[in-house]
């Protein structure tokens, strides 16, 4: 009853948009890459949540989606994946989608924002032996295809963007560096991008071995993938709290290799989603948005 009451308090145009959004995720169970994905649940903020069971993850995870409030029937939107820094629904460092809502960025930039969850601490890598820690495979083969098929998003490289900080800033860069044809722009804020060993921050449990870690090592990927990034600045590196020294090293590498990028040295902010860095990051990811 509370959900019904909430909906009827909204303007008619908004109620129609929400109803249309729900149609994108019909009542039947959906499948992608052997995953089972539920129909969407709508909460009071307008976020749609799907439950996911996948062989790449341990137990149930979720995919949350935030659409622009007003949409034309044939309109396709850029999608920004808001990558989490914590496992499951933990929120010690805040909530990425809450920041998008707070600043009305989904409407200001007319973009779809998607926040998946992961069963283990997300470093956006596949463990070499544990089949239930296949974070890269889960994101690439389950989350992205599901969003492409279910929601009104652009499905080419230049329509998909990545946003993260700390661990998820690492993921926001490793994913397009490893899959340059799948993702467009990537924004990282206060991320340990110069790590050369999986010896901190829960890395060892996800990467498993040094050999496997090096497949995802940001500095190695930058060196090997430089020519595949193209002439436009697709990598965005913003301010800091804990990892300014990492940013400075990676910035020098980008300059030495003449890789186009966008760089902001500061201001220093608190290492959380809600310290004020998200609006600028989205603005830089979508420079041509209205």
Rosetta blueprint (number, residue, H / E / L):
1 X L
2 X H
3 X H
4 X H
5 X H
6 X H
7 X H
8 X H
9 X H
10 X L
11 X L
12 X H
13 X H
14 X H
15 X H
16 X H
17 X H
18 X H
19 X H
20 X H
21 X H
22 X H
23 X H
24 X H
25 X L
26 X L
27 X L
28 X L
29 X L
30 X E
31 X E
32 X E
33 X L
34 X L
35 X E
36 X E
37 X E
38 X L
39 X L
40 X L
41 X E
42 X E
43 X L
44 X L
45 X L
46 X L
47 X L
48 X E
49 X E
50 X E
51 X E
52 X E
53 X E
54 X L
55 X L
56 X L
57 X E
58 X L
59 X L
60 X E
61 X E
62 X E
63 X E
64 X E
65 X E
66 X E
67 X L
68 X L
69 X L
70 X L
71 X L
72 X L
73 X L
74 X L
75 X L
76 X L
77 X E
78 X E
79 X E
80 X E
81 X E
82 X E
83 X L
84 X L
85 X L
86 X L
87 X L
88 X L
89 X L
90 X L
91 X L
92 X L
93 X L
94 X L
95 X L
96 X H
97 X H
98 X H
99 X H
100 X H
101 X H
102 X H
103 X L
104 X L
105 X H
106 X H
107 X H
108 X H
109 X L
110 X L
111 X E
112 X E
113 X E
114 X E
115 X E
116 X E
117 X L
118 X L
119 X L
120 X L
121 X L
122 X L
123 X L
124 X L
125 X L
126 X E
127 X L
128 X L
129 X L
130 X L
131 X L
132 X L
133 X E
134 X E
135 X H
136 X H
137 X H
138 X H
139 X H
140 X H
141 X H
142 X H
143 X H
144 X H
145 X H
146 X H
147 X H
148 X H
149 X H
150 X H
151 X L
152 X L
153 X E
154 X L
155 X L
156 X L
157 X H
158 X H
159 X H
160 X E
161 X E
162 X E
163 X E
164 X E
165 X E
166 X L
167 X H
168 X H
169 X H
170 X H
171 X H
172 X H
173 X H
174 X H
175 X H
176 X H
177 X H
178 X H
179 X L
180 X L
181 X L
182 X L
183 X L
184 X L
185 X L
186 X E
187 X E
188 X E
189 X E
190 X L
191 X L
192 X L
193 X L
194 X L
195 X L
196 X L
197 X L
198 X L
199 X L
200 X L
201 X L
202 X L
203 X H
204 X H
205 X H
206 X H
207 X H
208 X L
209 X L
210 X H
211 X H
212 X H
213 X H
214 X H
215 X L
216 X L
217 X L
218 X H
219 X H
220 X H
221 X H
222 X H
223 X H
224 X H
225 X H
226 X H
227 X H
228 X H
229 X H
230 X L
231 X L
232 X L
233 X L
234 X L
235 X E
236 X E
237 X E
238 X L
239 X L
240 X L
241 X L
242 X L
243 X L
244 X H
245 X H
246 X H
247 X H
248 X H
249 X H
250 X H
251 X H
252 X H
253 X H
254 X H
255 X H
256 X H
257 X L
258 X L
259 X L
260 X L
261 X E
262 X E
263 X E
264 X L
265 X L
266 X L
267 X L
268 X L
269 X L
270 X L
271 X L
272 X L
273 X H
274 X H
275 X H
276 X L
277 X L
278 X H
279 X H
280 X H
281 X H
282 X H
283 X H
284 X H
285 X H
286 X L
287 X L
288 X L
289 X L
290 X L
